[in-house]
Every structure is written in structure tokens, then in C-alpha cells.
Amino acid sequence: MLLGKLVRLRPVEREDLPNYIQWVNDPDVLAYFGSYLPYNMVKEESWFESMSLAKDVINFAIEYDGRHVGGCGFLNIDHRNQSAEIGLFIGDKSVWDKGLGQDTLRVMLDYGFDHLNFHRIHLRVFAENARAIHAYEKVGFVHEGRFREAIWRHGRWHDMLFMSVLRREWRQ
Ligand SMILES: CC(C)(COP(=O)(O)OP(=O)(O)OC[C@H]1O[C@@H](n2cnc3c(N)ncnc32)[C@H](O)[C@@H]1OP(=O)(O)O)[C@@H](O)C(=O)NCCC(=O)NCCS
């Protein structure tokens, strides 16, 4: 549905759920991201059905080289204030650091600003997720703030960073 230089973003289908289960139970993928609970097909199907009907969520499957490699989406869409949160993960670790994350973000920012008429797109990221932060900075996300010791994971507290892009910044 949406084409980048490397990735293709398309709707998530029920047949994709086994891939999501594999990825959202992978400790490397989850090191600084998402849930800390085990996910099975019942939970995935419930997520799939609720997000497919939700009005404040738009999710995509990420494809690279004809393969499903991850997922991304807008959540907490707020039409009155023209804002949304963005989230993404490349579940297939073999294709990390090839530029897919940045390409996905660029496609989503174009779609969010040019088609969905967002004014502001924001995200949350663990302060130690250096790969993700580097990718976000490269595509133009600006640091907005830090919630100190907001997340308990791996037996210690982690800071959570907030970043955003405004439409006028993206246009430049
Ligand atoms: C974070 C994630 C989405 C990034 O996607 P990706 O396709 O691997 O990222 P890209 O290749 O587009 O960009 C990564 C950049 O970080 C750099 N990088 C890699 N490891 C790094 C590190 N430890 N410190 C700083 N930069 C790092 C890469 O060299 C690359 O930069 P470059 O383009 O200047 O060479 C992906 O790795 C992922 O899904 N990780 C697990 C889940 C996750 O953390 N999601 C984000 C939640 S906020």
C-alpha cells in the first residue's frame, strides 16, 4: 500500500500473526521495547481484532524483499489535535541496521502528514535504545523530554525519552 525505497507497508492480515508471536516473544527484540509478558495466539488474535476495528489506531505490516519483517503503526490518534504516536519494530533481527527502520519512518511520516493531516507525530523510546534513537534523530525527530526512572525492566529503572516531529519541520 505504501512504498519506500526499501520497504513496503501493507495491512496486517490474520496469516501474519504467527510472525508477530515469534517476534514479540524474542528477548532481543523486546530488550527495550513493548511488553514483558508472554504472547500466545489468543492474545495476538484479540490484538488483531481490536486494532483492526479501532478508530484511533492504524497498523501496517512491514515487508522487505517480499518478506514480512516487522510491524509499525500510528496509535492514540487524536484528530482534534491532529496528532498521533508512532511505533515500529523490525522483528527479523537478520535485517537490522540496513536502513529499514529509517525508510519505514519516512514513509509513515509522509503518510501521516500528507494524507492523515497530522500536525504532530511523537514517540516514546527507552533512553538506552541507542539504535532506535539514532534512527529517529536521523529522520528528523526532535528530543522533547525525559521521564526519569519511568520503566522497570531487567531488574532496574530506565528513563523514557519523548521525541516528535511537527509537519513544518518535516516539510523542511
Ligand atoms: C530500532 C529499530 C526499529 C531500528 O530499525 P533498523 O532497521 O535496525 O534501523 P536503521 O538501519 O534504519 O537505523 C539504525 C541506525 O542505528 C545505528 N546503530 C546501530 N546500533 C547502534 C548503537 N548501538 N548505537 C548507536 N547507533 C546504532 C545504525 O548504524 C544505523 O545508523 P546509520 O544509518 O547511520 O548507519 C529495529 O532495530 C528494531 O525493531 N529493534 C527492536 C525493537 C525496538 O527497539 N523498536 C523501537 C522501539 S521505540
The ligand as a Tripos MOL2 file, in Angstrom:
@<TRIPOS>MOLECULE
LIG
   48    50     1     0     0
SMALL
NO_CHARGES

@<TRIPOS>ATOM
      1 C1         15.0090    0.0900   16.4280 C.3       1 LIG1
      2 C2         14.7080   -0.4590   15.0450 C.3       1 LIG1
      3 C3         13.2530   -0.1460   14.6600 C.3       1 LIG1
      4 C4         15.6230    0.2330   14.0310 C.3       1 LIG1
      5 O1         15.4120   -0.3280   12.7650 O.3       1 LIG1
      6 P1         16.6850   -0.6970   11.8480 P.3       1 LIG1
      7 O2         16.1700   -1.0520   10.5060 O.co2     1 LIG1
      8 O3         17.5090   -1.7050   12.5560 O.co2     1 LIG1
      9 O4         17.4230    0.7300   11.8370 O.3       1 LIG1
     10 P2         18.1730    1.5100   10.6760 P.3       1 LIG1
     11 O5         19.0840    0.5550    9.9630 O.co2     1 LIG1
     12 O6         17.2060    2.2770    9.8510 O.co2     1 LIG1
     13 O7         18.9800    2.5580   11.5350 O.3       1 LIG1
     14 C5         19.7810    2.1560   12.6090 C.3       1 LIG1
     15 C6         20.9050    3.1460   12.8060 C.3       1 LIG1
     16 O8         21.4250    2.9980   14.1270 O.3       1 LIG1
     17 C7         22.8100    2.7000   14.0380 C.3       1 LIG1
     18 N1         23.1250    1.8800   15.2080 N.ar      1 LIG1
     19 C8         23.0920    0.5360   15.3520 C.ar      1 LIG1
     20 N2         23.4320    0.2040   16.6060 N.ar      1 LIG1
     21 C9         23.6820    1.3700   17.2620 C.ar      1 LIG1
     22 C10        24.0860    1.6740   18.5890 C.ar      1 LIG1
     23 N3         24.2860    0.7090   19.4990 N.pl3     1 LIG1
     24 N4         24.2470    2.9850   18.9120 N.ar      1 LIG1
     25 C11        24.0140    3.9730   18.0060 C.ar      1 LIG1
     26 N5         23.6300    3.7250   16.7340 N.ar      1 LIG1
     27 C12        23.4710    2.4420   16.3680 C.ar      1 LIG1
     28 C13        22.9900    2.0160   12.6970 C.3       1 LIG1
     29 O9         24.3310    2.0670   12.2560 O.3       1 LIG1
     30 C14        22.0600    2.8830   11.8490 C.3       1 LIG1
     31 O10        22.6210    4.1470   11.6130 O.3       1 LIG1
     32 P3         23.1880    4.6250   10.1690 P.3       1 LIG1
     33 O11        22.0070    4.6710    9.2540 O.co2     1 LIG1
     34 O12        23.7380    5.9920   10.4570 O.co2     1 LIG1
     35 O13        24.2230    3.6240    9.7700 O.co2     1 LIG1
     36 C15        14.9550   -2.0120   14.9830 C.3       1 LIG1
     37 O14        16.3170   -2.2850   15.1920 O.3       1 LIG1
     38 C16        14.0880   -2.7590   15.9820 C.2       1 LIG1
     39 O15        12.9570   -3.0210   15.6840 O.2       1 LIG1
     40 N6         14.6190   -3.0830   17.1790 N.am      1 LIG1
     41 C17        13.8920   -3.8530   18.1810 C.3       1 LIG1
     42 C18        12.5560   -3.2270   18.6170 C.3       1 LIG1
     43 C19        12.7230   -1.7550   19.0040 C.2       1 LIG1
     44 O16        13.5730   -1.4210   19.7940 O.2       1 LIG1
     45 N7         11.8440   -0.9080   18.4390 N.am      1 LIG1
     46 C20        11.8430    0.5150   18.7210 C.3       1 LIG1
     47 C21        11.0310    0.7970   19.9320 C.3       1 LIG1
     48 S1         10.9910    2.5350   20.3520 S.3       1 LIG1
@<TRIPOS>BOND
     1     1     2 1
     2     2     3 1
     3     2     4 1
     4     2    36 1
     5     4     5 1
     6     5     6 1
     7     6     7 2
     8     6     8 1
     9     6     9 1
    10     9    10 1
    11    10    11 2
    12    10    12 1
    13    10    13 1
    14    13    14 1
    15    14    15 1
    16    15    16 1
    17    15    30 1
    18    16    17 1
    19    17    18 1
    20    17    28 1
    21    18    19 ar
    22    18    27 ar
    23    19    20 ar
    24    20    21 ar
    25    21    22 ar
    26    21    27 ar
    27    22    23 1
    28    22    24 ar
    29    24    25 ar
    30    25    26 ar
    31    26    27 ar
    32    28    29 1
    33    28    30 1
    34    30    31 1
    35    31    32 1
    36    32    33 2
    37    32    34 1
    38    32    35 1
    39    36    37 1
    40    36    38 1
    41    38    39 2
    42    38    40 1
    43    40    41 1
    44    41    42 1
    45    42    43 1
    46    43    44 2
    47    43    45 1
    48    45    46 1
    49    46    47 1
    50    47    48 1
@<TRIPOS>SUBSTRUCTURE
     1 LIG1         1 GROUP 0 **** ****
